[in-house]
Amino acid sequence: MKGFKQHALLPTPQHDEQARQDFVGALRGHLSGRVMPGNYQLFERRVAPRFVAENGRPPADEQEIREWMTREPYYQFWSALQRRSQELLWESVIDPTEREWSALIKRARGGTPTKARKRGSLRLNPALTVPRYHAAADIHLQPGGYHTDFTNDDVAAGAIYDKGINLYMGGALGSENDLMGNTLLAYLRERHPSHQPRRILDLGCAIGNSTVVWARAFPKAEVHGIDVGAPVLRYAHARAEALGATVHFSQQNAEGTDFADESFDLVVSHIVLHETSKSALGRILAECRRLLKPGGLMLHLEIPRGRTPIEKFMHNWESYNNNETFSRYMTRIDLPAETRKAGFAADEISLEEFAPKMDVAQMNYAEHFFWKILVGRKNGAQ
Ligand SMILES: C[S@@+](CC[C@H](N)C(=O)[O-])C[C@H]1O[C@@H](n2cnc3c(N)ncnc32)[C@H](O)[C@@H]1O
C-alpha cells in the first residue's frame, strides 16, 4: 500500500505476494467506495418506502432495518463480498509472514538488525487469562486474534496485524499506522494545551502503533503500553526499539493492572473499548480513575457508530459478520453514564467529536468522518 513505511519487523512481500495485497486493497477500495454506498440508496429508494407503506411509520431503529435489509439481494451481495475481502486480506498478509516467520522471531528476540541500544522494556505474564471477549472468537477474523502464540516467542500476530490494518483502512492510518495516536495527540494539544504528562499509559496498545506517537511527542515522559496479547506485545517492543522509541510494554488486563494508585497523569486508548464487553468496560473505566493522579486525564478514542438508524445498521455489519461482537452494543451505550457509574463525577466527563487531520479520500464517508473521544478529567491540580 502506497506510503506505508517498511521497518525491521515487517515481512517484505515477494512480487506475487505484493500483487495479491494490491488486489485485496483495490477490491476493498472498490467495495467501500462504489458498492457499499448502494446500500444507502437501496434503503432510501426501496426499503424505507416499503417499510412505511406496511407499517405506517419509518423504521424505529437499526434492528428493524436489519430485518428488512438483510433480505435484499443487493445487500447480501455486498455483505458476502465484504466478508470474503476480509478473509482474503488476512490470507494475503499471512503468506509473507509465514515465509519470514523464523527470521522475524529472531529479529524480535535479538533487538534490531542495526543493534541499536535497547531503550524500552517488555514484561510478559504467561499466567494471564485472556478475557473471553477475545478468546471466544477470532476478532475481525484474524486467525488466532491478538493473543495466540503458534510457536515459542511468536510475533506473527503482530506482523499480521500491522500490515493487516494498513490494508483494512486502505492506507488511511498513515505510514506507521499512527493516525489514531496523532489524532488523540492533536486533540490533547488543541483542547487541553496546558496538560504536560510525565507518566503515560496506553491501554490495549497491540503493536504499539499509537504508543510510539506518545513516546515521541513526550520524550521526557515515562510511557507504558499494556495489552492482553503476548505476540502483539513482543512485536510492539521490537518495533518500538527498531523505530527508536522508548516504551515499557507489559502483558496486563486493563480491567485490573498492577500499577500503583494515582501513578499516571495521562491514560489513553485507541479503538479498544468497542472490543471489550459491557462489564469489562465498567471495570476498565474504574481502573482508569484509580490510576489517574489528581488533575490527570483519561482519553479514549473510539469509532463513531453512526448518527441515523441506517448508518448504525451499516456500522453493525462488523459486529454480525466480522467478529466485533461488542461493537453493536456501542451504538446504543451511554458512555458518559457508564463513566459516572465507574466513579467519575459528572463534571469530570465529556464525550467529544474530533475530526482527524488526514487524507481520507479513499473512505467514502470521509466528509463526515470524526472520532469520538471519551474524556475523564480527575479533579485536582496536575
Ligand atoms: C483494535 S486493537 C487496538 C490497537 C491499538 N490501540 C491502536 O492504536 O491501533 C485492540 C487491542 O486491545 C487489546 N485489549 C482488548 N481488551 C483488553 C483488555 N481488557 N486489557 C488489555 N488489552 C486489551 C486487544 O488485545 C487488542 O490488541
The ligand as a MOL file (V3000), in Angstrom:
LIG
                    3D

  0  0  0     0  0            999 V3000
M  V30 BEGIN CTAB
M  V30 COUNTS 27 29 0 0 0
M  V30 BEGIN ATOM
M  V30 1 C -8.1610 -2.7140 17.8580 0
M  V30 2 S -6.7970 -3.1440 18.8340 0 CHG=1
M  V30 3 C -6.1980 -1.5320 19.2160 0
M  V30 4 C -4.8900 -1.2450 18.6470 0
M  V30 5 C -4.1450 -0.0250 19.0830 0
M  V30 6 N -4.5930 0.5410 20.3390 0
M  V30 7 C -4.1140 1.0260 18.0190 0
M  V30 8 O -3.9650 2.1820 18.3780 0
M  V30 9 O -4.2490 0.7000 16.8280 0 CHG=-1
M  V30 10 C -7.4510 -3.5310 20.4290 0
M  V30 11 C -6.4000 -4.0740 21.3640 0
M  V30 12 O -6.9110 -4.0100 22.6780 0
M  V30 13 C -6.4860 -5.1580 23.3770 0
M  V30 14 N -7.3790 -5.3580 24.5240 0
M  V30 15 C -8.7020 -5.6110 24.4790 0
M  V30 16 N -9.1870 -5.7520 25.7300 0
M  V30 17 C -8.1470 -5.5600 26.5700 0
M  V30 18 C -8.0230 -5.5690 27.9770 0
M  V30 19 N -9.0440 -5.8170 28.7740 0
M  V30 20 N -6.8170 -5.3290 28.5070 0
M  V30 21 C -5.7350 -5.0750 27.7200 0
M  V30 22 N -5.8050 -5.0740 26.3770 0
M  V30 23 C -6.9960 -5.3050 25.8040 0
M  V30 24 C -6.5280 -6.2590 22.3410 0
M  V30 25 O -5.7250 -7.3660 22.7150 0
M  V30 26 C -6.0190 -5.5180 21.0990 0
M  V30 27 O -4.6480 -5.6320 20.9700 0
M  V30 END ATOM
M  V30 BEGIN BOND
M  V30 1 1 1 2
M  V30 2 1 2 3
M  V30 3 1 2 10
M  V30 4 1 3 4
M  V30 5 1 4 5
M  V30 6 1 5 6
M  V30 7 1 5 7
M  V30 8 2 7 8
M  V30 9 1 7 9
M  V30 10 1 10 11
M  V30 11 1 11 12
M  V30 12 1 11 26
M  V30 13 1 12 13
M  V30 14 1 13 14
M  V30 15 1 13 24
M  V30 16 1 14 15
M  V30 17 1 14 23
M  V30 18 2 15 16
M  V30 19 1 16 17
M  V30 20 1 17 18
M  V30 21 2 17 23
M  V30 22 1 18 19
M  V30 23 2 18 20
M  V30 24 1 20 21
M  V30 25 2 21 22
M  V30 26 1 22 23
M  V30 27 1 24 25
M  V30 28 1 24 26
M  V30 29 1 26 27
M  V30 END BOND
M  V30 END CTAB
M  END
